[in-house]
Amino acid sequence: YFGAFTGGYRSQIIDQWVKCSAEEEVPCSEAFSLIHILGDPVKIRDWNIKGLPRDDVSVENGIIIHEGSRWPLCIDPQGQANKWIRSM
């Protein structure tokens, strides 16, 4: 889970994970992307239309919210997540 972290820190975590996977000879794509693995372009486009910002961090958060089995805690000072969730 990396929903609470910034985009830069998420990239560092993913880079470390890919490096550790390669060291342990675990098959792994060098260009890992949560958006490409779990994202549905049609669904993401619909989310964008309904108010989800188009940046990667917001889309990754949307995927985490959508794929999660529990309700997320959204700390949302700008109200973007609230607006998006209410429009769903």
Protein Blocks (a to p, Z undefined) as FASTA:
>chain_A
ZZlpcfklmmmmmmmmmmmmmmnopacdfbdcfklmmpcfklmmmmmmnopafbfklmmm
mmmmmmpmbdcddddfkommmmmmmmZZ
